Amino acid sequence: MDRRAYPSDIDDDAYAFLLPYLALTPEDAPQRKFPLREVLNAVLWMSRTGSQWAFLPHDLPPAEVVRSQAKRWFEAHCFENAVHDLRLFSRVQQQRGGEPSAIIIDSRTLQSTPESGHRAGFDGAKKRKGTKVHVVVDTLGHLLTLTTSPANEQDRAQVEALCHSAQEVTGGMIEVAFADQGYTGEQTLENARKSNIELIVVKRPDASRGFVLLPKRWVVERSLGWLARFRRLGRDLERLSSTLIGFHFVAACVLLLNKLTPVLG
């Protein structure tokens, strides 16, 4: 398989923006045997296709090189830092404040695989064994933070950590969080208040059936749909939860770069 048949390679403007975030060592460092851009293209190819590492196209760097570099990028939060700056650019472009004052919280359950099964749980509501990905987005759908848990854990149990992380990311600017009925309960409200955030549960209308477009909540559902277009995020394929989180930020970075490249260039 030849990667040139798949349009996942990063363009010049996007690479110029990302390079300062990804250059953990000098370009001419003796341990660097492959161009950084080609390693990045391999990571992007993996996120788009969901392929196994061993099946990387032959004209990309070796799988062990790409996997090791991706692990270093994820541990250094390189893509996460880029996403935060890109989010700021996007909000300013849309004449919003640089940091949001409102967020939306939700989760989705990813089916486990043999690689991730050791940390999976059973989601009784969705009748699925896997990992829950808990995400926080702003009212424009930009990813702020996320965490993972076994699928058997309740959504409300993650509110305290998510609100704390969202405040750290935004410098304490968050005032209100919107969530669905899975986040009800006085203790959940109190956990959000610990971060000076008011949690508002957006409920479905009484006696409603089928799909109902709910205020605010549709934004996070749309963001989850965007992320799900990256096949690496279709199931939990990772041995480490940090890798799963890292690939979510890779996807968020690509989405924002595709949106903002004309502005950044």
Backbone hydrogen bonds, N-H to C=O, Kabsch-Sander energy under -0.5 kcal/mol:
donor,donor_aa,acceptor,acceptor_aa,energy
3,R,1,M,-0.5
5,A,2,D,-1.8
6,Y,3,R,-2.6
8,S,6,Y,-2.1
9,D,6,Y,-0.5
15,Y,11,D,-2.4
16,A,12,D,-2.4
17,F,13,D,-1.6
18,L,14,A,-2.2
19,L,15,Y,-2.3
21,Y,18,L,-1.3
22,L,18,L,-1.5
22,L,19,L,-0.5
23,A,19,L,-2.0
24,L,22,L,-2.1
29,A,26,P,-1.9
32,R,29,A,-1.7
33,K,31,Q,-0.9
39,V,35,P,-1.7
40,L,36,L,-2.4
41,N,37,R,-2.4
42,A,38,E,-1.7
43,V,39,V,-1.9
44,L,40,L,-2.5
45,W,41,N,-2.3
46,M,42,A,-2.2
47,S,43,V,-2.3
48,R,44,L,-2.0
49,T,45,W,-2.4
50,G,46,M,-2.6
55,F,52,Q,-1.6
56,L,53,W,-1.6
58,H,1,M,-0.9
60,L,57,P,-1.6
66,V,62,P,-2.2
67,R,63,A,-2.9
68,S,64,E,-1.8
69,Q,65,V,-2.2
70,A,66,V,-2.7
71,K,67,R,-2.1
72,R,68,S,-1.8
73,W,69,Q,-2.5
74,F,70,A,-2.7
75,E,71,K,-2.4
76,A,72,R,-1.8
77,H,74,F,-1.2
78,C,73,W,-2.3
81,N,77,H,-2.5
82,A,78,C,-2.0
83,V,79,F,-2.4
84,H,80,E,-2.0
85,D,81,N,-1.7
86,L,82,A,-2.6
87,R,83,V,-2.6
88,L,84,H,-1.6
89,F,85,D,-2.2
90,S,86,L,-2.5
91,R,87,R,-2.5
92,V,88,L,-2.4
93,Q,89,F,-2.4
94,Q,90,S,-1.5
95,Q,92,V,-1.8
96,R,91,R,-2.9
103,I,176,V,-1.9
104,I,137,V,-2.6
105,I,178,F,-2.7
106,D,135,V,-1.8
108,R,133,V,-1.5
110,L,108,R,-0.5
110,L,131,T,-3.3
112,S,129,K,-2.6
117,G,113,T,-1.8
119,R,116,S,-2.0
120,A,117,G,-1.3
121,G,130,G,-2.5
123,D,121,G,-0.6
123,D,128,R,-3.5
124,G,122,F,-0.9
127,K,123,D,-1.2
128,R,123,D,-1.6
130,G,121,G,-3.2
130,G,128,R,-0.5
131,T,110,L,-2.1
132,K,149,S,-3.0
133,V,108,R,-2.9
134,H,132,K,-0.6
134,H,147,T,-2.9
135,V,106,D,-2.6
135,V,133,V,-0.6
136,V,145,T,-2.3
137,V,104,I,-2.2
138,D,142,H,-1.9
139,T,102,A,-0.6
141,G,138,D,-1.9
144,L,136,V,-3.1
145,T,136,V,-1.1
147,T,134,H,-2.2
149,S,132,K,-1.9
151,A,130,G,-2.1
153,E,150,P,-1.9
156,R,182,G,-0.7
157,A,154,Q,-0.8
158,Q,155,D,-1.9
159,V,156,R,-1.1
162,L,158,Q,-2.5
163,C,159,V,-2.9
164,H,160,E,-2.1
165,S,161,A,-2.3
166,A,162,L,-2.5
167,Q,163,C,-2.1
168,E,164,H,-1.9
169,V,165,S,-2.4
170,T,166,A,-1.9
171,G,167,Q,-0.8
171,G,168,E,-0.5
172,G,167,Q,-3.0
175,E,101,S,-3.2
176,V,101,S,-1.7
177,A,198,E,-2.7
178,F,103,I,-2.5
179,A,200,I,-2.0
183,Y,180,D,-1.8
184,T,181,Q,-1.3
189,L,185,G,-1.9
190,E,186,E,-2.3
191,N,187,Q,-2.3
192,A,188,T,-1.8
193,R,189,L,-2.0
194,K,190,E,-1.3
195,S,192,A,-1.5
196,N,193,R,-2.4
197,I,192,A,-1.6
198,E,175,E,-2.5
199,L,197,I,-0.6
200,I,177,A,-3.4
200,I,198,E,-0.5
201,V,199,L,-0.5
202,V,179,A,-3.2
202,V,200,I,-0.6
203,K,201,V,-0.8
208,S,205,P,-1.7
214,L,212,V,-0.8
217,R,215,P,-2.5
218,W,214,L,-1.5
219,V,216,K,-1.4
220,V,216,K,-0.7
221,E,217,R,-1.6
222,R,218,W,-2.2
223,S,219,V,-1.9
224,L,220,V,-2.4
225,G,221,E,-1.8
226,W,222,R,-2.3
227,L,223,S,-2.4
228,A,224,L,-2.0
229,R,225,G,-0.6
229,R,226,W,-1.2
230,F,227,L,-1.8
231,R,48,R,-1.4
231,R,229,R,-0.7
232,R,47,S,-1.9
233,L,230,F,-2.4
234,G,231,R,-1.5
236,D,111,Q,-2.5
237,L,235,R,-1.2
243,T,240,L,-0.5
244,L,240,L,-1.4
245,I,241,S,-2.4
246,G,242,S,-2.3
247,F,243,T,-2.3
248,H,244,L,-1.3
249,F,245,I,-1.7
250,V,246,G,-1.9
251,A,247,F,-2.2
252,A,248,H,-2.4
253,C,249,F,-2.2
254,V,250,V,-2.3
255,L,251,A,-2.4
256,L,252,A,-2.1
257,L,253,C,-2.6
258,N,254,V,-2.6
259,K,255,L,-1.2
260,L,256,L,-2.1
261,T,257,L,-2.2
263,V,260,L,-1.1
264,L,260,L,-2.6
265,G,261,T,-2.6
